[in-house]
Amino acid sequence: MKDANGKWDKSKLVSRYVTEGAKSAPHRAYYYAMGLTEEEIHQPLVGVATCWNEAAPCNIALGRQAQSVKRGVSENFGTPREFTTITVTDGIAMGHEGMRSSLVSREVIADSVELTMRGHCYDALVGLAGCDKSLPAMMMVMLRLNVPSVFMYGGSILPGKFRGEDVTIIDVFEGVGKHATGKFSDDDLKEMECAACPSAGACGGQFTANTMACVSEAIGLALPNSAGAPAPYESRDEYAAASGAAVMNLIEKNIRPRDIVTRKSLENAATIVSATGGSTNAALHLPAMAHECGIDFDLHDVAEIFKKTPYITDLKPGGRYVSKDLYDVGGIGVVLKELLDGGYIHGDCMTVTGKTLAENLADVKFPEDQDVVRRLSNPIHPTGGVVGLRGNLATEGAIVKIAGLEELVFEGPARVFECEEDCYKAVLEFAYKEGDVLVIRNEGPKGGPGMREMLSTTAALYGQDVGGKVALITDGRFSGGTRGFCIGHVGPEAAVGGVIGLLQDGDIIRIDAEQGTLDVKLSDEELAERRIHWQPRKHNYQSGALYKYAQLVGSAEKGAVTHPGANAETHVFVDL
């Protein structure tokens, strides 16, 4: 896209609408007001979108890293334009009404970046994200706009130390359960909460943020090894500068996100989730990303990949290590190279380096004398750390994280709760029995609305040492930090008449994570009779953002998306 004199030819770049010709004089006046030179105005305009805020440690390093991205863009003859968007940080939103905002924020982040890019006619995008939903949101909008784009993760938090052991925020949530049982005193809990989060960065285990960070490299939208270094490390700034340089190369070569994200690369992404025992939330986010580029890739497609992928990375919450430990032994590339050599991923997928995934991994060597990453010949478990389920209780599917579980089959009587708060109260009061299947309904995308995570409840159960003795199912979802026999994403959800909405106390539920089934022992006739008398539960959100979300959102099976996606497009922004 440069002419013979090395000048940028903007005839096919969307920024021409605000920088070129007499008609753009008023627009250029605004850029002169911000100190840009004539040369800078006529270079490609690159949006540098961050989720910087002071909501949580996940995001506070992003502003620093954005400056390095801008340096990389400028040094390669582009003009960076920094802007920010929101986040909702799950760890703070957890366990109360605030969690309804979490999944909704994914759509708001993607929409707000889209609108900023469209409104100002930026030619390319570097997106920096730190917490949970901000990672898939940034990748979704890259695919939606299809402008040359590079994703960069802000990095994980350093592990905390509590009485000589590494701890994460999940240990604090589980500490609440220990406190309820009397195993933790007030002083114990205080000591842990003060030690668990010692730096900037996202939660340190293989929870949602680090899971989607792994996805960013596996799917090809992030530079190799850029997702690994903890947030405080200064090396992140060099990865940031390299990301800025990379996006300029993509502009010149006209390599776009939809050239990178294909059916094959989505399969690679699901594979890395499974191999690392990643968050069940990936089963929402990968279909949503696929939706943005018109690829049919739903929960069941993700589950099929999980079913055949060995679990080889010993990371919390099911394992022993944190993200920093993986980085110290070579990073995500080590896992990818082992999977590539074993034939589990497609090496011919294009990436933001302009090279294929296999080319990026060519020099990666498997580190010996470590046990963070296993060889495929010696997996932690022969199938993935996450399993899809289906049956008469979940005809649209459900999902469970089996990493760390000793038993994969559970059968017991239902104990039904109409919302998370009711169940959490019962758990703290020990108003349940071992062998129960706790059912939390009306927490789906529509019924919540917002599809809340149930970490407070599941962590309390684990803190009470009943993680494998009680099961929990919900049409809501779980934190990436959840462990135990916890089944989420049950669909259809209660709000649209799913079977989970028909359950009664005492119904026998069978969960089989070996066979991939989730059933209630009721006949079709009995379910039909109950459906005659069923009435949807009305929620309290009859106006505002959550109301709008409830009107638009689709099923968890398809990624809980809120618009028709690429298959309904009549234009692509970058080609305007």
C-alpha positions in Angstrom: 0.0 0.0 0.0 3.0 2.3 -0.5 3.7 4.0 -3.8 7.0 3.9 -5.6 8.3 6.8 -3.5 7.6 5.0 -0.2 4.6 7.2 0.5 1.4 5.5 1.7 -1.3 5.1 -1.0 -4.5 5.8 0.9 -6.9 5.2 -2.0 -8.0 1.9 -0.4 -7.6 2.9 3.3 -10.8 4.1 5.1 -8.9 7.0 6.8 -9.0 8.7 3.4 -12.4 9.9 4.3 -11.0 12.1 7.1 -7.5 13.0 5.8 -7.5 13.3 2.0 -8.7 16.1 -0.3 -10.3 19.5 0.2 -13.4 18.1 1.8 -11.3 16.8 4.7 -9.9 20.2 5.6 -12.2 20.5 8.7 -11.2 17.0 9.8 -7.5 17.7 9.4 -8.0 20.9 11.5 -8.8 18.7 14.5 -5.7 16.6 13.9 -3.5 19.8 13.7 -5.1 20.9 17.0 -3.7 17.7 18.6 -0.2 18.4 17.4 0.0 16.1 14.4 2.2 17.0 11.5 1.0 17.0 7.9 3.1 13.8 7.4 1.4 12.1 10.3 -2.1 13.0 9.1 -1.4 11.3 5.8 -0.1 8.1 7.3 -2.4 5.2 8.2 -4.4 5.9 11.3 -4.1 3.1 13.8 -6.6 2.7 16.7 -4.9 1.6 19.9 -7.7 0.5 22.1 -7.2 -0.4 25.7 -9.3 -1.5 28.6 -7.3 0.6 31.0 -9.1 1.6 34.2 -8.8 1.5 38.0 -11.5 -1.1 38.5 -9.0 -3.9 39.2 -5.3 -4.9 38.9 -6.1 -6.7 35.6 -6.2 -3.4 33.8 -3.9 -1.0 35.4 -0.8 -1.9 33.4 -2.6 -1.4 30.0 -2.0 2.3 29.8 1.8 1.8 30.1 1.8 -0.9 27.5 -0.3 1.2 25.1 2.4 3.8 25.0 4.8 1.2 23.8 2.3 0.0 21.1 2.1 3.6 19.9 5.9 3.8 19.7 5.9 0.7 17.5 3.3 2.1 15.2 5.1 5.5 14.9 8.5 4.0 14.3 6.9 2.1 11.3 5.3 5.2 9.7 1.8 4.9 11.2 -0.1 7.3 13.3 -1.5 5.8 16.5 -4.8 7.1 18.0 -5.3 5.8 21.6 -8.7 5.3 23.1 -10.2 3.4 26.0 -13.2 1.3 26.7 -14.9 -0.2 29.7 -14.4 -3.5 31.6 -16.4 -5.3 34.2 -14.0 -7.2 36.4 -15.4 -10.5 37.4 -13.5 -10.9 40.7 -15.2 -7.7 42.0 -18.5 -8.3 40.3 -18.7 -11.8 41.6 -21.4 -13.0 44.1 -23.9 -10.2 43.8 -26.0 -8.3 41.2 -22.9 -6.8 39.6 -22.2 -10.1 37.9 -25.1 -9.6 35.6 -23.0 -6.9 33.9 -20.0 -9.2 33.2 -21.0 -11.0 30.0 -23.0 -8.0 28.8 -19.7 -6.0 29.0 -18.2 -8.3 26.2 -20.8 -6.9 23.8 -20.4 -3.3 25.0 -16.7 -3.4 24.7 -16.9 -4.9 21.1 -19.6 -2.4 20.2 -17.8 0.6 21.6 -14.5 -0.2 19.9 -16.5 -0.8 16.6 -18.2 2.6 16.9 -14.9 4.4 17.7 -13.2 2.8 14.7 -16.1 3.5 12.4 -16.7 7.0 13.6 -13.1 8.1 13.1 -12.2 5.9 10.1 -9.2 4.2 11.5 -7.3 1.8 9.2 -6.1 -0.8 11.7 -6.4 -1.8 15.3 -4.2 -2.9 18.2 -6.4 -4.1 21.1 -5.0 -4.4 24.6 -7.1 -6.3 27.2 -6.6 -7.5 30.7 -9.7 -9.0 32.3 -12.0 -11.9 31.3 -14.6 -10.6 28.8 -12.3 -7.9 27.5 -10.1 -10.4 25.7 -12.8 -12.1 23.6 -14.5 -8.7 23.1 -11.3 -7.2 21.5 -10.9 -10.2 19.2 -14.5 -10.2 18.3 -14.4 -6.6 17.1 -11.3 -7.3 15.1 -13.1 -10.0 13.2 -16.2 -7.8 12.9 -14.4 -4.9 11.3 -11.8 -7.0 9.5 -9.2 -4.2 9.7 -5.6 -5.3 10.0 -5.4 -6.1 13.7 -3.1 -7.4 16.5 -4.3 -8.5 19.9 -2.2 -8.0 23.0 -2.8 -9.4 26.5 -1.9 -7.1 29.4 -0.4 -10.0 31.3 -1.1 -12.1 34.4 -0.7 -11.1 38.1 2.3 -12.5 40.0 1.3 -15.3 42.4 0.7 -14.4 46.0 2.4 -16.2 48.9 0.4 -17.5 51.9 2.4 -19.4 54.5 4.9 -20.6 51.9 2.4 -21.6 49.2 1.5 -19.9 45.9 -2.1 -18.5 46.1 -4.5 -16.8 43.7 -7.8 -14.9 44.2 -9.6 -18.3 43.9 -7.9 -19.4 47.2 -9.5 -16.3 48.8 -13.0 -17.2 47.5 -12.4 -20.8 48.8 -11.2 -19.2 52.0 -14.7 -17.8 52.6 -16.0 -21.4 52.6 -13.3 -22.4 55.0 -14.2 -19.5 57.2 -17.8 -20.6 57.2 -16.7 -24.1 58.5 -14.5 -22.7 61.2 -11.3 -23.9 59.4 -10.3 -20.3 58.9 -10.3 -17.6 61.6 -11.0 -14.0 60.8 -7.2 -13.4 61.0 -6.5 -16.3 58.6 -8.8 -14.9 56.0 -7.4 -11.4 56.5 -3.9 -12.6 56.0 -4.8 -14.4 52.8 -6.8 -11.6 51.3 -3.8 -9.2 51.9 -1.3 -11.7 50.3 -3.2 -13.1 47.3 -2.8 -10.3 44.7 0.7 -8.7 44.9 0.9 -6.9 41.6 -0.9 -5.6 38.5 -2.3 -8.3 36.1 -5.2 -10.7 35.6 -5.9 -13.7 37.8 -2.9 -16.0 37.7 -4.4 -19.4 37.2 -5.8 -20.9 34.0 -9.0 -18.9 34.5 -10.8 -17.0 31.8 -8.2 -14.3 31.1 -5.2 -16.6 30.8 -7.4 -19.1 28.8 -8.3 -16.5 26.3 -4.7 -15.2 26.3 -3.6 -18.7 25.2 -6.4 -18.6 22.6 -5.0 -15.3 21.2 -1.7 -17.0 20.3 -3.2 -20.3 19.2 -5.7 -18.6 16.9 -3.0 -16.3 15.4 -4.2 -12.9 16.4 -1.3 -12.2 18.9 2.5 -12.3 18.5 4.2 -15.5 19.7 5.0 -15.5 23.4 3.3 -12.1 23.9 0.6 -13.5 26.2 3.0 -15.1 28.6 5.0 -12.5 30.6 3.3 -11.3 33.8 2.0 -7.8 33.7 4.8 -6.1 35.8 7.6 -7.4 33.6 9.2 -4.7 31.4 9.5 -7.2 28.6 5.8 -6.7 28.0 6.6 -3.2 26.7 8.8 -4.7 24.0 6.1 -7.1 23.0 3.8 -4.1 22.9 6.1 -2.2 20.6 6.5 -5.2 18.4 2.7 -5.5 18.2 2.6 -1.9 16.9 5.2 -2.7 14.3 3.3 -5.9 13.4 0.1 -4.1 12.6 1.9 -1.8 10.2 3.2 -4.9 8.4 -0.3 -6.3 8.2 -1.6 -3.0 6.6 1.2 -3.1 4.0 0.5 -6.8 3.2 -3.3 -6.4 3.5 -3.5 -9.4 5.9 -6.8 -9.2 7.8 -8.3 -11.0 10.8 -10.6 -13.1 8.7 -7.5 -14.3 6.7 -6.2 -15.5 10.1 -9.3 -16.8 11.9 -10.6 -19.8 10.0 -12.3 -23.0 10.9 -8.8 -24.6 11.4 -7.6 -21.8 13.6 -10.7 -22.0 15.7 -10.0 -25.7 16.2 -6.5 -24.8 17.3 -8.0 -22.4 19.8 -10.3 -25.0 21.3 -7.4 -27.5 21.4 -5.2 -25.1 23.5 -8.2 -24.6 25.9 -8.5 -28.3 26.4 -4.8 -29.0 26.7 -4.4 -26.4 29.4 -7.5 -27.2 31.4 -8.9 -23.8 30.5 -12.0 -22.0 31.4 -15.5 -23.2 30.4 -16.1 -19.6 29.3 -14.1 -20.4 26.2 -17.1 -22.4 25.0 -19.0 -19.1 24.9 -16.3 -17.0 23.5 -15.0 -19.1 20.6 -18.5 -19.5 19.0 -19.0 -15.8 19.4 -15.7 -15.1 17.7 -16.6 -17.5 14.9 -20.0 -15.8 14.5 -18.2 -12.5 13.8 -16.6 -13.9 10.7 -19.5 -16.1 9.5 -18.1 -19.5 10.6 -20.5 -22.0 12.2 -18.6 -23.2 15.3 -20.8 -23.8 18.3 -20.6 -25.4 21.7 -20.8 -28.9 20.3 -17.9 -28.2 17.9 -15.8 -26.9 20.7 -16.8 -30.0 22.8 -15.7 -32.4 20.0 -12.3 -30.9 20.1 -12.2 -31.1 23.9 -13.2 -34.8 23.7 -10.1 -35.8 21.6 -7.4 -33.5 23.1 -5.2 -34.7 25.9 -4.9 -32.5 29.0 -1.2 -31.8 29.4 -0.7 -28.6 31.4 -0.8 -28.7 35.2 -2.3 -25.3 35.9 -4.7 -24.0 38.6 -7.5 -24.3 39.5 -7.4 -28.1 38.8 -3.6 -28.3 38.9 -0.6 -26.9 40.8 0.9 -24.1 38.8 0.1 -20.6 37.7 0.6 -18.6 34.5 4.0 -17.3 35.5 5.2 -20.9 35.9 4.2 -21.7 32.4 6.0 -18.6 31.1 9.1 -19.6 33.1 9.3 -22.9 31.2 8.9 -21.4 27.8 5.3 -20.1 27.6 2.3 -21.1 25.5 4.6 -21.9 22.6 5.8 -25.0 24.4 2.2 -26.4 24.6 1.5 -25.4 21.0 4.7 -27.1 19.7 3.9 -30.3 21.6 0.4 -30.3 20.2 1.7 -29.5 16.7 4.3 -32.3 16.8 1.6 -34.7 18.0 -0.8 -33.8 15.1 -3.4 -32.1 17.3 -3.3 -28.6 15.7 -3.1 -27.3 12.2 0.3 -25.7 11.5 -0.6 -24.1 8.2 -2.8 -21.3 9.7 -1.8 -17.7 9.0 -0.8 -15.5 12.0 -0.2 -11.8 12.6 3.5 -12.4 12.0 2.7 -12.9 8.3 4.0 -16.5 8.9 2.1 -19.7 9.6 1.8 -21.1 13.1 4.2 -23.9 12.3 6.8 -21.4 11.1 6.4 -19.4 14.3 7.0 -22.6 16.4 9.9 -23.9 14.3 12.6 -23.1 16.9 10.6 -24.0 20.1 12.2 -26.8 22.1 10.4 -28.8 24.8 11.9 -28.0 28.2 13.2 -31.0 30.2 13.3 -31.1 34.0 10.0 -29.5 34.6 6.5 -30.8 35.2 4.3 -27.8 34.3 3.8 -29.1 30.7 3.6 -32.9 30.1 4.5 -34.8 27.0 1.5 -36.1 25.0 2.8 -39.6 25.8 2.3 -38.9 29.5 -0.8 -36.6 29.8 -2.5 -35.6 33.0 -5.7 -37.0 31.5 -6.1 -38.6 28.0 -9.0 -36.3 27.1 -9.4 -32.6 27.6 -9.7 -30.7 30.8 -13.2 -29.5 29.7 -16.0 -31.7 28.5 -19.3 -31.0 26.7 -22.5 -32.7 27.9 -25.8 -33.4 26.2 -29.0 -35.2 27.2 -32.7 -34.6 28.0 -31.7 -32.0 30.6 -29.5 -30.2 28.1 -30.6 -30.7 24.5 -28.6 -27.6 23.5 -25.6 -28.8 25.5 -23.8 -28.0 28.7 -20.2 -28.0 29.8 -18.1 -29.1 32.8 -14.4 -28.6 33.7 -13.0 -32.0 34.7 -9.5 -30.9 35.4 -8.7 -32.0 38.9 -11.8 -34.3 39.3 -11.2 -37.8 40.5 -14.7 -39.1 39.7 -16.4 -38.3 36.4 -19.9 -39.7 37.1 -22.4 -38.3 39.6 -26.0 -39.1 40.3 -28.2 -37.6 43.0 -31.4 -35.8 43.9 -32.0 -32.3 42.7 -32.1 -29.4 45.2 -33.7 -26.5 43.2 -32.9 -22.8 43.7 -34.4 -20.0 41.6 -31.3 -17.8 41.8 -27.7 -17.9 42.9 -28.3 -15.9 46.1 -30.7 -18.6 47.4 -28.2 -21.3 46.8 -25.2 -19.4 48.2 -27.2 -18.8 51.4 -28.1 -22.5 51.7 -24.4 -23.4 51.2 -23.2 -21.0 53.9 -25.8 -22.4 56.2 -25.0 -26.1 55.3 -28.6 -26.6 54.2 -27.7 -29.4 51.8 -26.6 -33.0 51.9 -23.7 -34.8 50.4 -24.9 -36.4 47.2 -27.3 -33.6 46.3 -27.3 -32.0 42.9 -27.8 -28.3 43.5 -29.7 -26.7 40.7 -29.5 -22.9 40.1 -31.8 -21.7 37.4 -33.0 -18.4 35.9 -29.4 -17.4 35.5 -29.1 -17.8 31.7 -28.3 -15.1 29.1 -32.0 -14.1 28.9 -33.3 -15.2 32.3 -30.6 -13.6 34.4 -30.3 -11.5 32.5 -26.5 -11.7 31.9 -25.6 -15.3 32.6 -23.9 -14.8 36.0 -20.8 -16.8 37.1 -21.3 -18.9 40.2 -17.8 -18.7 41.7 -18.9 -17.6 45.1 -21.1 -20.6 45.5 -18.7 -23.2 44.0 -15.7 -21.8 45.9 -17.7 -22.0 49.2 -18.5 -25.6 48.5 -14.9 -26.4 47.8 -13.8 -24.5 50.9 -16.2 -26.8 52.9 -14.4 -29.9 51.4 -17.4 -31.1 49.5 -16.2 -30.2 46.0 -16.5 -33.8 44.8 -19.4 -34.8 47.1 -22.0 -32.3 45.8 -22.7 -31.4 42.2 -24.1 -28.1 40.9 -25.8 -27.5 37.6 -27.0 -24.1 36.2 -28.1 -22.3 33.1 -25.7 -19.6 34.2 -21.9 -20.1 33.9 -18.8 -20.5 36.0 -15.6 -18.6 36.6 -12.5 -20.0 35.0 -11.4 -20.5 38.6 -14.3 -22.9 39.4 -13.5 -26.5 40.2 -15.5 -29.4 41.4 -18.5 -31.2 39.8 -20.0 -28.0 38.3 -22.0 -28.0 35.1 -22.8 -24.7 33.4 -24.3 -23.4 30.2 -27.3 -25.7 30.4 -29.5 -25.1 27.4 -32.2 -24.4 26.7 -32.2 -22.1 29.7 -35.1 -21.9 32.1 -36.3 -18.5 30.8 -37.2 -20.0 27.4 -38.8 -23.2 28.8 -35.8 -25.5 29.1 -36.0 -28.6 31.1 -33.9 -27.1 33.9 -36.9 -24.8 34.5 -39.2 -27.9 35.0 -37.1 -29.6 37.7 -38.4 -30.2 41.2 -36.7 -31.1 44.4 -35.9 -34.8 44.5 -35.7 -35.4 40.8 -32.8 -37.7 40.1 -30.1 -36.2 37.9 -27.3 -38.2 36.3 -24.1 -36.5 35.1 -21.6 -38.6 33.2 -18.5 -36.7 32.1 -17.0 -39.9 30.6 -19.9 -40.5 28.2 -20.7 -36.7 27.9 -24.4 -36.9 29.1 -26.6 -34.9 31.4 -30.1 -36.4 32.1 -32.9 -36.2 34.5 -34.7 -39.5 35.2 -38.1 -38.3 34.0 -40.2 -39.6 31.1 -41.1 -37.4 28.2 -44.7 -37.6 29.3 -43.9 -36.3 32.8 -41.9 -33.4 31.3 -44.7 -32.6 29.0 -47.2 -32.5 31.9 -44.9 -30.2 33.9 -44.5 -27.9 30.9 -48.3 -27.3 30.8 -48.1 -25.6 34.2 -44.7 -23.8 33.7 -44.6 -20.0 33.8 -41.4 -18.0 33.1 -40.0 -16.1 36.0 -39.9 -12.4 35.5 -36.7 -10.6 36.3 -36.2 -7.1 37.8 -34.5 -5.6 34.7 -37.2 -4.1 32.7 -35.3 -1.1 31.5 -31.7 -0.1 30.8 -28.7 -2.0 29.4 -29.6 -5.3 30.9 -33.2 -5.1 29.5 -31.8 -4.4 26.0 -29.4 -7.3 26.3 -32.2 -9.7 27.3 -34.2 -8.8 24.2 -31.3 -9.4 21.9 -29.2 -12.2 23.3 -29.3 -15.7 21.9 -28.5 -19.1 23.4 -25.3 -20.1 25.1 -24.9 -22.9 22.6 -24.2 -20.3 19.9 -22.1 -18.0 22.1 -24.7 -15.8 23.6 -24.4 -13.3 20.7 -26.6 -10.2 20.2 -26.5 -9.6 16.5 -26.8 -11.6 13.2 -23.1 -11.7 12.6 -21.1 -11.8 9.4 -23.5 -14.0 7.5 -26.0 -11.1 7.5 -23.4 -8.5 6.4 -23.9 -6.3 3.3 -20.5 -4.6 3.7 -17.2 -5.0 5.5 -16.0 -1.8 7.2 -12.5 -2.0 5.9 -13.7 -2.0 2.3 -15.9 1.1 2.6 
